[in-house]
């Protein structure tokens, strides 16, 4: 991706043609979403990894590494992971984080940190996918449909 930034300044005695043009090249691609929120019910909020405040989530919002999602009592949401279609159902009064992924060769990986609440996970292709869930007390890894509480 090539980003060209043209500066247009007209100091006294200069024209636009005399103004410098600066070109920069960006070698870092923008981050791709890890998941998208679907099926929101009730009060669901997100906190971006780069933000200090929580904001109201909306249908289809992308989630990136280190973003957090929380629900209030009676609320819920589905996280549909990009690339492999795995779905994590987030129950009420929950708080999760989208963790950094470190996949093993040949296997897709979805990593979550559950700080509070309940999740139900469905893997589309359990033979080639795995799910790693970390809680304050344990880390659980699965390669088939499983419910974490």
N, C-alpha and C positions, 0 to 999 in steps of 0.2 A: 504494500500500500504506500503510495507516494503522496505526501501532504505538501502542497505548495502554498506558502504564505506570502502574499504580496503586500508590501507596505506602501501606502500612498500618502506621502507627506509633501507639502509644498512650502518649504521655508522661503523666506524672501529671496527672490531672484531665481528660484528653481521652478520647474514645471513638473507635471506628473511624469513626463518621459525621463526626467533626470533622477527621479526617486529610485532608491535601491529596491531590488526584489530579492527576497530571501527564500530559499528552498530548503526544506528539511525532509528527511526520509524517516518514516516510522518503521522500525523493524519488529516491534512488538504488536501482535494482532490484538484486537480487543478481546476481553474474556468472553467465552461463550457461556450461556446459561447452563446450569447443572440441572435445573428443574423448572417447572411452571406450576403455579397454583391453579387448581380447578375445584369446582363444587363447593365454593365457600358457603358456609352457613353460620350466621351470627357474626360476632365481633372477632375478626381475624386481623392481626397486625404483623407487620414486618419491620425489621431493623437491618438496614444495609450494613455491611462490614465497615463501610467508610462513613457511616452516619452516627450521630449521637442520640437521635430521637427515633421513637417508634412512629410508624405511619400506618394508616388504614390500608389493608391489602385489597386488591381488586382481582377479578377473574382474569386468569391468564398471565399474571405478572411473572416475569422471569426471576429466578433465584440463582444467585452466584455463590461461590465458595465463601464461607464464613458469614453469610447472611443468617438471620434468625427469624423464626416464625413463632408467634404465640397466639393462643386462643383463650377465650374466657369460658367460664362454665356454660355448657350447653352449645358451644360453637364447635365448628369442625372445618376441615379442609382436606383436599387431596393434593399431594405433591406428585406430579408425573415427571419422571426423570427423562431428560433428553438423551437420545442415543439408544437407550435400551427399553424404554416404555414401562419400567417398573413403577408401581404406584405405592405410595405410603399414605395411609389414611390417618390423619391427625385428629384425635379426640378433643373434647373440651378440657379446659384448664390445663393446657399443655404448653411446653416451651421446647423447641428443638433448634439446632444449628446445622447448617449445611457444612459439613467438614471438608477438608481438603482430601482429594482422592489420590490414592497410591495403588493403582491396579497391578495385579499380577499379570504376566504375559498370557495372552489368550483368553482372559476373563474380564468382563466388564465389572465395574465395582461402584457401588453407591454407599457413601459413608454419611452417617448421621450421628449427631450427639443429642440424646434425649436428656434434657435437664429436669423435666417435669412432665408428668402425664402419661398418655398411652398412645401407641402407634400400632397399626395393623399394616403389614407389608405384603405385597403380592409381586412376585418375580415372574415376568413374562416367560423367560427361558431359564429355569433353574439350573439346567445342566451347564450353562455357560455364564451364569451371573452369580454374584454373591452380594451379600449385604452385610455391612459391618455397622453395628450400632453400639455406641459407647454411652454409658450412663455414669453418674457419679460413683457408682459402686462396682460396675462391671463392664466388660466389653463382650458383645455377643456377635458371632459370625454365623451366617446361614447361607445355604445354597439351595433352599427350597422355600415354599410358602410357610410362613411362621408368624405367630402373634407374639409381640413383646409387650409386657406389662410392667 
